[in-house]
Amino acid sequence: MRTLAQKLEYCKVCTNREVDFEKGGLICSLTKEQAAFEKECPDFNVDEERLKEVAMRKAQIEHADAAGSNGDGTSDMLWGAVWCIGGIIATFADIGYIFYGAIIFGGIQFVQGVIKSNS
């Protein structure tokens, strides 16, 4: 059985889609209700143009995510090292505080970066 969110993924690219905010957003123009089918909608009719738009938008989001984070852990290792070393330097600067939060946070982030780059 599909969840409502999974069903609405089909509805987004169906020619029978309609928007009614009083009924929760995307509805079927034939039944005037949200998706109620179990596995497949018997009235599904693909909107090729909308399908291309949705695919393009998903590709843009994936590209933006990949560009924002290179995915190999390098950024996590760099920022983890900055926080950890910065915390150590600030602690040894003897200004009256131990910056254990920065040291621990940086260490954890650095280790996560190492794990990400090795996987």
Secondary structure, DSSP 8 states (H G I E B T S, - for coil): ---HHHHHHHHTTBTTEEEEGGGTEEEETTTSSS---SS--TT--B-HHHHHHHHHHHHHHHHHHHHH--SSSHHHHHHHHHHHHHHHHHHHTTSS---HHHHHHHHHHHHHHHHHHH-
